[in-house]
Amino acid sequence: MSAVIMITALLEQLPVNMLGGFAVILSLGWLLGTIGASIPIVKNFGGPAIFSLLVPSILVFFNLINQNVLKSADILMKQANFLYFYIACLVCGSILGMNRRILVQGLMRMIIPMMAGMILALGVGTLVGVLLGLKWDHTLFYIVTPILAGGIGEGILPLSLGYSAITGVDSGQLVAQLIPATIIGNFFAIMCSGVLNRLGEKKPHLSGQGQLIKLSKGDDLGDALKEETVPLDLKKMGAGVLTACTLFITGSLLQALTGFPGPVLMIIAAAFLKYINVVPVEIQTGAKQLYKFISGNFTFPLMAGLGLLYIPLKDVVGILNWQYFIVVISVVFTVISTGFFVARFLNMNPVEAAIVSACQSGMGGTGDVAILSTASRMNLMPFAQVATRLGGAITVIVMTAILRMIF
């Protein structure tokens, strides 16, 4: 099948629709994910995720992918927005399939390490830049802030528009200056999540094996335990699709009314429905089974598509120097370390808290998928989305206001 797809791609005859897009990302993602999972040592530090994301980006950088392939992937990834469908299915399934008490406590407690990590990272990153001879204002606004802005679409683009309105510099020029920090921070966060996953395997007392909140003896895991005994039901999975789409549309509607990021409002809506327990058990089961199907089959293909279209290495190469790398690494390390050490005071598992904190320095939903899949903890997606979306929105608003006052 891959041979048929590859020959058709070389002849530039792939259909420029969802069929062609799925053919490209499925064959490429499964191939690279398998290779990454087969290499010793590398496979323990996020090899499948890193290969799936980085190799397509490198191929595009060296013009080894023709326009027919890119257009087929584009129609699926950007125009049909398969990324948001993937995230909606994961958020819906993981929230509705989660224990209610753990869900609410986790969402509330993640706000503390998120804010602490953001404040410390802004300070540490700027200080490191100054000590390395960089200007403090350039370091703060053009290197540190983009890392914490919550991705490109939700963070860099509105940030560039805000900067442009204040400084008078063209927003397109600003985007090219801001994107590299986001991309490098995302890759470093992916590698750190692989290390954290390995740490959890070596030292089980630091890890909850995917559970963010520490559980005491006698705690009922509710649906998380029952799910294993429920037989697969295809009609219930269909209901899960409709539920995920409805929750995403609800978030978009609330965004139009409130101005707050739709993905965060989608999470709040799903958590509220789970908390008041009005969603029928059958639909919760279907959403959970859909989540397992989507995350099990489409994670690496999705990242292959993201690598083809969302990771512009040419923007990164132009402005790199060793000081730049050190500043970015210091920011990501500060965010992750804060989550790791604050977790013990909030009854959270340090490894899981640090992995969710790492998503603050990722590329929005793209980064969340890559970071969590590297750490084999896709069930933490709701908490990661809160850290990314809410933390990113706060960063963009606060830093734009500060630049306006300074400028």
N, C-alpha and C positions, 0 to 999 in steps of 0.2 A: 504493500500500500504506500509506504514511504517512497519507494522507487517511482511509482506512478505520479505522486505529488511532486517529487523533485524534477522529473523529466518535464512535466507540465509547466513547472515554475521556470525552468531553464528556457523553455520555448515561449515564455511569457503569455501563456494561455490560461492561467488560473482565473476562475470566475471572481470578479470583483464584487463579492457579496459575502454574507455570513458563512456560506459553505466553503468558499476559498479561504476565508479568515480562519475558520476552525481547522481546516486541513493543514494550514501553515503552522499555527501555534501548537496544535496537538502533536504533530510529528516532531517538531523542533523541541518542544518542551519535554516530552517523554524521553527523547534521545539524550538531551543534555542532562536531564535529571538522573537518568540511569548511569550516565558516565560519571557524574559528580558523586553518585552514591557508591561507585565501584572503586574509587581511588583511595588507598589507605591514607589515614591521618586526615586528609582533606574532607572525607565523608563525615568525620566527627565534628567538623567546624563549619557546617553549612555548605558543603560542597555542592549538593543538588541545587540549592537556591542560588548560590553565587554563579554557578555555571549557566543556569537557565537565564539569569538576568544579564550577566556580563558578556558572554560569548556573542549573542545576537547584536549587542551594542557595538562590540568590536568589529563584527562583520559589516555592519552599516558604516562604521567609521572608515573602513578601508574600501568602501564601495563594492563589496562582494555580494550584496543583496540587490536584485534588480527592482525596478519601480513596480512591476506587476505584483510581486510578493508584498511589498510595502503597502500598496493600495488595498490589497485583499485584507491584510492585517488591520489597516486603518479603518476600513468600513466596519469591522467587528469591534475593535478596541475603542475607537474614538467616536465614530458616528452612532453606532449602536450602544456604545458605552458599556461594554461587557464587564469592565472593572467594577462599576457601581452595582451591576446585577450580582456579581460574585460577592461583594462586600455585604449587600443587603441580605443575601441568603445566609452568609456566615453569621452576621449580627443577629438576624431573626432566629435562626436555629440554635445558636449558642445561648442566647438570652432565654428563649422559651424552654430550652432543655436544661436550664440551670436551676439549682436550688435557690429559692426566693431569698432566703436570709443572706446567703453568700453573695448573691447578686447585688443587693442593695448596699450591704456593708462594703463590698469591693468598690463600687462606683463612688461612694462617699469618701472612702479612705484614700483613693488614688489622687484626689484633689490636693491633698497635703504634700506628698512627695513631688507631684507635678509642679506646684507653685514653688516649692523649695528648690527643686532642681533647676527650674527656669531662672530664678533670681541668682543662684550661685553660679550657674553656667555663664550668664551675662557678665558677672563680675570677674570670674576666673579667666574666661576667654579673652576679655579686654586686657586684663593684667598681663597675661602671657604674651599677647601681641605687642604691648608696650615694652616689655622686657626684651623682646626679640628685635626691637627697633622699628616697629610699625606704628603708624599714627593711631591714637586711641579711637578717634571718631570713625576712621575708615574700618578699623578692626571691629568695632561695636556694631556699626550699622550695615556693613557690607560683607562681613564674614560670620560674626557670631549670630546676629539676628536671623539671617536666612536659614541657618541650621535648625532653629527652633520655630520657624514660621508655619510648619504644618504641611509642607509639600509645595509643589509648583503651582497647580491650579488654584488651591485654596489659600496658599501663603505667599509665594513669590509674586504672582501676578497682581493681587491687590496691594502688596507691599511696594511693588515697582510703581504702581499708579499713585500711591500716596507719596512716595519719594519724588516722583516726577512733578506732582502738583506743588511740592515745597521747594525743590531745587531748580526746576525748570529744565532739567535734563530729560531727553526723550526716554519714554518708558521702555521701549525696545532695547535701547542701549543699557539701561539699568538691569533688565532681565538677564542679559548676557553676563553682567558683573555679579549678579546674585546667585544664579543657578549653580555654579561650580561648588560653592560651599555646601549647598543642599545635597548634591550628588555624592561628594566625598564623605560628608557626614553620614549619609545613608549607607554607604558601603562599609564604613568603619563600624556602624551600629550593627550591621548584619554579622560581621566577623565577631563582634563582642557577644552577640546573642548565641552564636555557636559555642564560644568559650563558656558562657554561663550555663548552657545546656550540659556541657561536659562536666562543669563544676557540680551541677546538681546530681549527675550520675556518680561522681567520685565521693561527694559528701551529701548523702540523702537527707541529713537533718537540716540542710539549708534550702531544700526544695520541697514543694508540695505536689510534685509530679503533675503539674498543670493546674493545681488549685491555688488561687491567689490568697485566699483567707485561710489561716490555720484552723484546723478543725479539732475540737476537743473530743474526748471519748464519749460515745453515745450520740454524736451528731448524726442527724438523718440526712443522707445525701439525696433523698427524694428521687427525682427523675433521672439524675445522673446514674443511679444504680439500676433503676427499673428499665432504662433504655436498652440494656444488654439483653433482656429477656423478651422484648417486644419484637414480633416477626415483621419483616419488611412488608410495607403496604404501599403500593404504587399510587393508589388514589389519595392516600394521606400525604404523600410527597407532592402530589399535584396541588393539594390544599396549602402545603408549605410554600410553593411557588407564589400562589396568589397572596398569601399572608406577607411574604417578603416584599412583593411589589407594592402592596397596599401600605405597608409601614414606610417604605421609601417615599411614596407619593405623599403620605401624611407629613413626613419631615419636610418635603419640598413646599407643601402648602403652608406649614407653620413658618418656614423660612420667609416666604413672601409676606406673611403677616407680621412677623417679629424682627426680621433682619438677622436672626441668629442662624449659624450654620445648620443646614438641613440634616446632614448625617448625624450630628449630635442630637438634634431634636428627634430623629428616628430612633436613636438608642433610648432616649428618655421615654418616648411613647411605648416602645416595646417593654422596657423595664416597668413602666406604670401598669401596663396590661398584665404583665406577669405577677406583679405585686398584689393587685386586687383580684387576681385569679379568675378572670372572666373568659379567658381563652379556653375552649374545650380541650380536654386531654388529647383527643384524636388529632387535632390541629397541631398541638405542641409536639406530639410524636412525629407527625409528618414533617414539621419544620426541622426537627432534630435529625431525622433520616436524610432530608434534603441537604442539610449542612454537611453531613458525613460524605454524601455522594459528591457534592461540589468540591469540598476541600480535598477529597481523596483523588479526584480525577483531573481537576482543572488548575491546581495551584502552580505547578511547574509550567504548563502551557501558558497560563496567564502571565507569568514572569517573563517567558520568552517573548510574548507580545509587547510587554512593557519595555523590555530591552531593545526591541526593534524600533519602538516609536517614542519612548519617553526618556531615554537616557542619552542625551546628546554629548558624547565624549569630546567632540570638537570644541564645545564651549568650556570644557574642563581643562583641556591641554594648554590653552593659550595663556592662562594667568597663574600657572602653578609654580611655586617655589617651596623650599623646605619650611620656611616660617609659616606659610599658609597652612601646610599640612599639620604642623605642631599646634597651631591655634585650633583648627577643626577637631583634632584628636582630643585636646584638652577640654573642649566644650562637651563632646560626646561622653568622655570618661567622667566628667563632673556630673552630668545628668544621670548616668547609670549608677555611679557610686552613691549618689544621694538616695536614689530609690532603694538600693541594696541596704544601706545603713539605717534609713528611716523606717524601713519595713518592720524591724524588730519592736519598735515602739507602738506600732499600729496593728499588731497581731497578724501581720502578713508574712508570707514566705519570702525570704530575701531574693532568691533566684527569680521567682515569678515577678516580684515587684520591680526588680532591676530590668527584666526583659520588657515589661510594659513601659518603664521609663525610657528605655532605649528607643521606643517608637516616637518619642518627642523629637528625636533628631533624625527621623526618617522622612521619606518623601510622601507624606500623606498616606492615602490608602495603599498606594504602591509599596511604600516602605513598610507599612504594617504587615502586609502579606509576606514580604520577603523576610522580615525580621522574625515573625512568629513561626513561619514555616521552617526557617533555619533552626529554631529552637524546639521544633515539634510541639508547639503550643498554640495551635490555631483557635482553640476554645477561648483564649484570652482576648479575642478580637474586640468585644464590646469595650473592655477597659482600655485597650490600645487606641481605639477610635476616640474615646474621651480624652486621653492624654494628647493625642495628635490634633484633633479638631479643636477642642476647647483650649488647650495650651497654645496651639498655633494662632487661634483667633485673638486670644489675650495678648500674645507677643506682637502681632501685627498692629493692633490698636494702640498698645502702650508705646511701642517704639516709634511709630509714626507720630504720635503726640509729642514725644520727647524730642524727635528731630525737628518738629515744627517750632518748639520752644527755643531750641538751641540755634537753629538757623535764623 
